Amino acid sequence: MIVVTGGLGFIGSNLVHALNARGRHDIVVVDDFTDGRKMINLRGATIADYYDHREFLSRFDALARSAGGIETVYHLGACSDTTEWDGRLMMALNFSYSRDLLDLCETRAVPFIYASSAAVYGLSRLCEEHARCEGPLNVYGYSKLAFDQHVRQRFDRARSRIVGLRFFNVYGPREQHKGRMASVAFHFNNQLKTTGVVRLFGASHGVAAGEQRRDFIHVDDVVDQVLWFGGADGVSGIFNCGTGMAASFNDVAGAVLAWHGRGSIEYIPFPEDLQDAYQAHTLAVPDHTRAAGYQRAMRPVQEGVRAYLDWLNG
């Protein structure tokens, strides 16, 4: 069987659908189902079992000893709210739970593929998987970096493969439950449909209005990388999961306007309270990922946004 933590969430639910498309239905989903509206993310998908994340660790060993055992754990569950400043909560969910689950995987030599984040890079313009580039701006980013640092000290003695994937700015189907943390493509689409106007930040950090840049990656491309690393025998490490292409917010807004065939862009003053804690440019350096053997080209943001809006507005 395959375990997907965070299987009701954004990337996790897309992973479940992708596994189904590959003929896998022996999937155990682990999550916090407090928000029942997340059920829509698994509508049309097939799973074999479900566990609340608070009980799963105590059930792990029995599942691992059952017929067929656990083939792979995809650990995508986390508190991903970058505005959350409760450090105890963040470390409990993103560090301690991850460490304890990794311990269990190690006892049974189960491959462990987990979600890290580009948030570990903070203001660094050079996003390489190296300590010199790391400097998170919030407790979310720190919790992810702390676990990466823990993992780095376990590689040499690990009984099974451990892969950390640093997700960049992911957008695409099944993110509606994220609210304010959903992608700008999602929010731009809603703004245009409601008001006919897409709002972007004005000039800041030495760049023109709307020219702040991100490495935007479609969730299907993320899932493809997750599954590739899940099946890449002999590959362990921490890898960037981005496109290697930086697109501006103007590019995303333009793609949304082009899809709708109407609308305009309005630039709003950049908030003063974000000046010192804002990433004006992110770009995944894909060299380490490519060297591991993953070679598939990622779709550019214009193509990805078009596909997303086909799904979102279909």
N, C-alpha and C positions, 0 to 999 in steps of 0.2 A: 504494500500500500504506500501511498504518497501522502505526506502531511503538509498542509498549507496553513500556517498561522496567518491571521489577518485575512482569511479567505473570504470574508464578507466585505472587505475594504476595496479600495480602488485597484491597486495593482494585483492584490490577491485574488479578487473575483475574476479579473481578466485572465489570470493564470489558470484558474479552475476551468474556465471556458476553453482555453487553449488545450489543456490536458484532455478534456472531453473530446475535442476535435481530433486529437491524436489517438483516440480510442481508449483513454484511461478514465475509468469511473470509480476505481478503488481509492477514492480521495477522502481523507479525513480533514475536515475544516475545523480550525480552532480560532475562536474570536470572542469578542465581547458583544453580545447581541442585545444590549440595553436599548439601542435605537433600532426598533423593529423595522423601520423604513428601509434599512439596508438590505432587507430580503430581496428587494428588486434587483440587486446586483447579481444574485444567483438564480434569478428566474430563468428557466430554460436550461439550467445546468443540472448535472447529476452528481451527487456525492454519496459516499458510503456511510459516513458517520460525522457527527458534530460533537465537539466538546467546548465548554466554556473555558477560557484561558486560565481561569483560576483553579480548575480541576485537572487540566490536561497533564501537568507535570507528574501528578500522582498516578496517572493512568498510562504513562509512557511505557514503562517496563512491560506491563501486561500486553500492550499492543506490539511491542518489539518481539515478544516471545510467541505471539500468535502465528497461525499458519501464514506463511509468506513474509511475516515481519514487516518492518518499515524500510522501504527502499531508499527514500530520500526525505529530508525535512527541508522545506522552503519556509524560512522564518521571515515573514513579511509584516507581522504584527508589531505595532509600536504606537506610542503617542507621537503624532507627527505635527502637532500644533506648535509652530515656531514662536507663537506669542505667549505660550505657557511658561511661567517663571517659577512654578513649584518644583524645585530641584529634587526633593525627595520623591515626588510622584514620577518625575521624568526618569530618574535613575532606577527606580524600582521597576518600571515598565520596560525601559529601553536598555538598561545595563544588567541589572540583577536577573531579570527573567531570561534574558538572552544567554547570560553566563550559565544559569542553571540548566537551561535546555541544551546548551552545548555540552555540558558535563554529561547529561544523559545520552546524547548522541555518541559521545566518545566511548561510553561504557559498552555500547553495542556496535561500534564502528559504523555508524550511520552518517553518510555525507550530509553536511550542514551548509546550506546556501542561505545567506542572510542579507537583509537590506541595511546598507549603510546609507550615507547621504552626502551630497556635495556641500551640505551646510558645514561640514568639517573644515572647508577651505576659507570660510569667512570672506575677508576682503582680498584675498590673494587672486591675482589675475592669472597666475600660472597654477593650474589645477592638476598637479601630478600627485601620484600616490606616494608621497614622501613627506616626512615630518616637517621639512623646511617650508612646505606650502600650507600647513595646517594651522588654523587659528580661528575657531568658531566664534560667532558673534552672540549666540544665545545658548540657553541651557539645553535645548533640543540638539543643536549641533555638538555641544560638549558631550552629551550622553552617547551620541553615535561615535564620536572620536574616542571616548574612553573605552568603549567596547572594541573598536578597531585596535587600540593599543593593547588591550588584553589578549586579543586573538593573535597579534603579532608575536607574542611571547609563547604561544602554544604551537605554532607551526612545526617546529623541530621535533616535538614529541607527540604530535597528533596521531591517533590511530586511524583516522579517516580524513577525507578531504574537507577542508573548510574554505568557503569562498564568500567574501564580502563584496557587495556591489554598491558602489556609490552612485545612487540615482541623482540625476540632474533635474531639470524642470520638466516633469512629466505631465502630459495632458492627454485627454482622450476619453472614451466611453467609461461610464460607471464611476464618475467622480462627484456626482451631484450632492451626495451626502456630506461632502467636505465643507460645504458652506463657504465662508470667507477664505478658507485655505484651498479652494478649488483653483484651477489654472486660470490664467488671464484669458485664454481662449474661451473658456466657459463664461466668464464674467463679461467679456466683450460681446459675446453673442447675446446674452441676456440684456445688456445695456442697449444694444442696437434695436432689439425687438421691442423693448419697452419705450425708449425715448428717441430712437433714430440717431443717437449720438454715442460714440465710443470715447471714453475719457482716459487720457494718458497723462503721466507726469510731464511737466515742462522741463526745460533745460536744467541740468544738475550735474555735478561731479565732472565738469569739463566737457560734457557732451550735449548736443542739441536736443530739443524737445522730442521725446519719444525714442531717442536713439540709445537709451540704456539697453544693454544686450544680455541675453541669456542663451544657454545651450538648451533649447526646447526639444524634447524628445517625445514622440508618440508612444503611448502605452503598449501598443503592439510590438514596437521595436524593443522596448524594455523587456517584455515577456519573452521575446525571441532570445534575447541575451540570457535571461534567467534560465530558460530551458536548455540552452546550449551549455552553459556552465554546469547545470545540473547533470548533464550527461558526459561531461568532458573528463574522462578517466585520467587521473594523474595530475590534474590541474588544481592547485590551491593558491590562495592569495587574496589580496584586496585589489579590486579593479574598478576603474571608472566605467559608468554606464551612461553615456551621453552620445551625442552625434558627432562631436568634434567640429561642429559648426555653430557659430554664434549668430543669432538673429535678433533684430531689434524689436521693441514693442510696436514700433511703426509697421514692421513686417507682419506681425501677428494681426494687428488691427486692419491692415490692408487686405489680408487674406479673408478676414471676417466680412469686411465691406464688399469684397469681390464676390464672395459666395452669395450674399444677400442682394447684390446689385443695387445697393442704396446705402445711405447713411453718410455721416461725416465724423471727423475726429476733433475733439476739443481737448486742449492742453490745460491742465490745472497746475497751480503752483506746487512745487515740491515741498512736502512737509518738513518743517525745520527739525522736528524731533527725530527724523529718520536720517538726517545728514551723515551722522557718524556711524550708522549701523545699517548701511544699505549697500548691497552688492550691485554696482553699476555695470559689471561685466563678468560673466562666467563662461567658461569654455573648457569642456573636458579634453584633456590630452589623452588620446586613445592609444598611445604607443604600447602600453603595458597590456591592454586588452587585446590588441592585434597580435602582439608577440605570443600571447597565450593560445592563439589559433582562431579567434573569432574574427571573421573577415567580411561579414555581410554589411553592405552599404546601408546607412540610415536614410530615411526619407527627409528631405528639406521641409522647413516649417510650412511653407505654402501648400505643399502636397499633403502634409499631415493634417493641417487645420481643415483643408477642404474635405478630407475623408471623415474627420471628426464631426464636422457640421452636417455632412450627409447623414451620419448616424443620429446626431443630437436632434436634428430638425426633421428627421424622416417620419 
